[in-house]
Amino acid sequence: MIAAGPVKEFDLGDIGTTVAYRSEEGTPGIANAFTAPLGGGEPVPLTGFTSGQTVSTVALSPDETRVVYRTTDFLGGTRLFSVSAGGGSPVQLHGDGVGSPFGIGSDFRISPDGTRVVYRSNLESGGATQLFSVPIDGGIPTRLDDQAFFSVSSFTVGSDGAWTAYAVVSSEADVYSVPVTGGTPVRHCCDTPSFAGVFTYGISPDGARVMIVADGTVDGYQELYSGAVGVAGATRLNAPLQSFGRVLDFAVSPDGADTVYVADQELNERFELYRVPTVGGAAVKLSEPADSLPQPSRYGLVGYTPDGQFVIYRSDRGTDEPTGLYAVPAGGGPARDLSPTLGWTDRVEAEYSVSPDSKWVQYVSGVLNRLWIASIEGDRVA
């Protein structure tokens, strides 16, 4: 056993030697932050709260040298701190602001390079939620957004740690990008009638583009857009949709060159799989031709293998068959059935994972929630 309980949350770094966690051990109802060696050993207490406040969120830096944690006091006010993973004096990562009950959002992020923490806060404004970045070992926070009245509703940090993208609550669908260290934000989306919506967004794996699903051209049409980080505007990637068509899911290739998406682009409620260059261009259908699908086809949870050679997706293949798992070459070609022996009461559940070498897929299926491993070649093993 690594830690006594009750453990409320834990986080791992990239090195694989340390775990950070919060636990109520010895202080029922009050959580404190700890680290412990994954190979076993004595836990290191990082906080010592006994009343008045508790550790409500904890995160370990990728290099496992620092722990960032959020505290919540009895009035609901929240604060953000950083401390050495080996213990020591914590540093507060923000200004004092206007005090409780305002505070720090629970969705703070440590940049992938472990140098900065990005967080949302209304401490400084006393109202609208703003976006900040600060060195992980403390310093003066840098405000990243430039909103005068509207709140930052969410954000994400690119895999290289250089850029962040964020959404703003307003009468339109607004997504911006800005360097993590600060700079001038640029707006990517969307010039639509009032009350348009952003359904999801993110930064491509290569850190070069902001990807957005929004009704960004016509209200009610859920479409896919791509814009270069730091450059205003975005390009629509999907072909024109039939009336009230929807892009339900998308994934960007590991090298950022191509994007696959799932949409009822041609016929209402027949969701099919397409590939398009991430910078824009002609979309190519990867799923079976429409005339071979006698009933509406539903694809979902699409993703690339780590080597970018295959696209994995769930589908009922347009029939009454159970929902199975398939792999199609990213460049096009026949799909491979990764779940060939599903019974009529079976289905592949939403969660699956691909091995780092891109050779195996692990998934759960059936009412008994059985775990299976399948090769990309289609051979299924228990």
N, C-alpha and C positions, 0 to 999 in steps of 0.2 A: 504494500500500500504506500502510495506517495504522500497522501494528505488525509487527515481526518476530516470528517464532515461536521455539519452539512456544507458541502461545497456548492456554491451557487452558480459559478461560471469559471471557465478556464480558457487560456489562450496559449498557443505554441508559436515559437519563432521558426526561422528557417534553418537554424543550426542543428536542432534536434537534441539539445542537451538540457534545456530548462523549460519548466512550465510556470506560468503565472496564473494565479487563481484568487478568488475571493471566497471566504469561508466564515461561517458563524461559530467556528470552534471556540468554545470558552466564553462566548458572548452572545447568547441567544437573542436573535432579532437585530443584532449589530454585526455587519460583515466587515472584515478587514482584508487587506491585500497581502498576499504571500508569493514567494517563489520557492521552487523546490527542484532539485536535480531529477531528471527523468530516470536516471539509473538508480535512484534511491538515495536517501540521505535526509538530513534534518531540514525542515522548511525554514525559510528566512522570513520573519514578519517585516512587512514594509510600513504598516500603519498600526496604531494601537488604540483605536476608538473603543470606548466602553459605553458611551451614551451621547445623545445629541445629534450624531451624524453617523452615516454608514457608507461603505464603499458600494456604489451601485453599478459600476462598470469597470472592467479592467482589460488592458491590452498590453501585449509584450512586443517590443520592437523586433523587426526581422533579424537583427544581429544579436538579439537576446541580452543586450546590455542595459536597457532601460524599460521600466514599466510606467505606463500612463494610466491613471485611474480617475474616475469621476466620483465625487462624494455628493450625498444628498442629506440635507439637514432636516430637522423635525418640522420646519415650515415649508419644505419642498424646494428650497433653494439648492442649486447645484454648482459645484466648482470642479476645476480640472487641474491635476497635478502630475508631475513627472518625478521619478525617483530611480536611482541606480538599482538594477536587478539584484545586486548584492546587499542592498540596504543602505541607509544613510538619510540625510535630510532631504525631504521633498521640496520641489520648487513649484510655485503656482504659475500656470501657463497663461494667465490672463490678468487684466486689471481688476480692481475691486468693483468697479461699476456702481450700479444703484442698489445692489444687495437683494436679499430674498424678497419675494419668491422667484425672482428671475434667475436665469442661469444658463448652463451649457447643455446643448443637445446630447443625447446618448449616442449619436451616430458619428462621433469624432473618428478620425482616421489618422494612423501613422503612415507617412509616405513610404513607398516600397524600399527606398534607400535608407530609411530609418533616421533621416535627419530632421524632419519637420512633422508637426501635428497640425492637421486641418480640422476646424471645429466650427459649429454654429453657436451663436450666443446672442442673447438680448440683454446681457448685463450692461453693455455700454449705452444702448439706446433706451432701455426701459420700456420698449414696445416692439418694434419690428426686429425680426431675427436676422442677424448679419453673419457674414462668413469671414473667418480669420485663419491665418497661418502663423505658426510660431516655431522657433527652433526647439527640438525635443528636450534639450537640456536647459531651456529657459531663455528669456530674452523679451524684447518688445514685440508684441503681436502686430502683424500686418493685416489690415483689412483688405479682403480680396474683391468684394462686390462694391458697386457704387450706387446702390438703390437709395433713393431719398425717402420713399414711403413704404415700398413693398418688402415682404419678407422673403428670405431664401428658404425654400421649402425642402430642398435636398441637394446633395452634391456627390461627386465621385472623384477619385484621384486616378490618373493614368498609371499604367504598370511601370513606367519609367520614373514616376514621381515628379515629372517636370510640369505637368498641367493639371488643373482641376476643371471640371465642368459642373455647372450648378443650374438649378431651376428656380424661378421666381414666381411667387403667387401674385398674379395680377389679373386683369380682364382678358389677357391674351396668353398664348402659350410661349413662354420665354425661356430659352436655354442659352447660357453664356459659357465662354471659356476664358481662363485667365492663368498666367503662370502661378505655380504654387508659391513662389517667393514674392509675388505681387506684381502689379502692372495694370494696364488698362484693359478691362473686360470687353469682349466683343460678343455681339448678339448673333446667334445662329438661326433662331427659329422663334416665332413664325408670324408672318404677316397675314393673318386671317381675321374674319369677323370676330367680334367679342365673344369671350367665353370658349374659345378653342382650347383644346386640352393636349398636354404632353403625357403620353401613356408610359413611355420608358425612354431612357437615354443612357449613354455611356461613352467611354473613350476606347477606340480600337486598340488591339493588343500591341501594335507598334507605336502607340502614343501619338499618332499623327492626325487622327480625325475624331470628331464628335459625331456619334450616331444617335439619331432621334427618331422615335415613332410618335407621330402627332397628327391631328387633323389640321395640317399646316397649309393646305391649299383651299379645301372646301370643308366646311363644318360637316362632321359625320363621316368623312372619309379618313380612315386611319392609315397613314402612309409613312414610308421610311425615307429619312433624309440623312445626308452625310455632309459635313463641313470641315474644312481644315482648321485645326486648333489655331487660335490667334487671328483668323481671317473671318470677317463678318459674312453671314449668309450660309446657305446650305443648298445642296443639290438633291432633288428627289430621285431616289434610286429605282423604285418600282415603276413598272409600266402603268399607264392609265388604268384605274380600277373600274369595274362595273359599279352600278349604283350602290353607294354605301358599302363599298368593299373595305376590307380590313387586313392590314398586316398584323398577324398575331404574334410572330416570333422572328428573330433573326440571329445570326452569328457571323462574326468576322473571322476570316482565316488567320492563322497565327502570324503570317507575314504581313497582314493588313491589306493584301492586294485585292481580295474578293470578299463578297458578302453573300450569304444565302439567307433567304427569307421565306416565310410561309404566309400565303395570302389567298383569299378567294378573289383573285384578280380577274378571272374570266367569267365565272358563273357563281351566283350568290350561294354561299355556304359550301362550295366545293374548294377546300383549301389544298393548295398545291405548293410544291417546293421549287424555288427559282434561285439562280446564281447570277450576280451582276458585279462588275468592277466596283470597288468601294468608292472610287472617285466619280463614278457615273458611267453609263453606257447602256448597251443593249442587254436586257435580261434574258437568260436561257433557262428553260424549264428542265429540272432534274428529275422530277417525278414522272410517272407513266403518262403517256398521251391521254388527253381528256376523253377521247372516244373509247378508251379501254377501261374507263371507270364507270360502271353502270349506276353507281349510287354516289352521293357526295363523299369525297375523300377528305379525311381529317388528319393533318399532320401536326405534330407538336413537339416541343422541347428539342429543337434542332441544335446541333453542335458539331464542330470539327474535331477530328482526331488531332492529337498534339503535333503530328507530322504534317497535317494539312492535306493528306491524301484522300481522306474519306469524310463524308458528312453522315452523321448518325441522326436518325429521326424515328419518332413513333407514328404509326399509321394503322388504320383499319383497311387500307388499300382500296377503299371505295366499295366494300362489300359488307356482308353481315359477319365476316370473320372477326375474331377478337383482335384488340389492338396489340400489334406486335412491334418489334424493334428491327430496324433495317439500316443498312449501310450502303451508300451510293458513292461511286468515285466522284471526287470533287470536280473533275473535268467532264463528267457525264458518263453514262453507261448503265447497264443493268444493275438494279438494286440487289443486295444480298440479304437474305432473311436470316436474322440472328436469333430468331425465336421460332424455329420451324415446327415444333411439336406442341404448341399451345393447345389446350383443350378449349371447348366452347365456353366454359365458365372462366377461363383464364384471361388475363390481360397483363401487359407490361406496365408497371407503375411508372410514375413520372420520373423518379430518381434513377439515374444510371451513372456509371463512371467508366472512363477509358484508361487503360494502363499507360504509363509514361512512354512506353515503346510503341504505342498505337497498335498493338497486336490483339489485345483482349478487351472485351466489354463485360462489365458486371452489372446485373440488373435483378430486380425483384418482380415476381409475377404470381398471379393466381390469388384465390381467396385465402390460401394458406401462407401467402407471403414467402414463397420459396426463393432462395438465392441461387442465381445461375451465373455461369461464366461462359461466354461464347467468343470464339475467335472471329476476327474480321472476315475470315474465309467462310464463315457460316457454320462451323462445327460447334455443336453445343455440348457442354460438359457440366456435370453437377458440381 
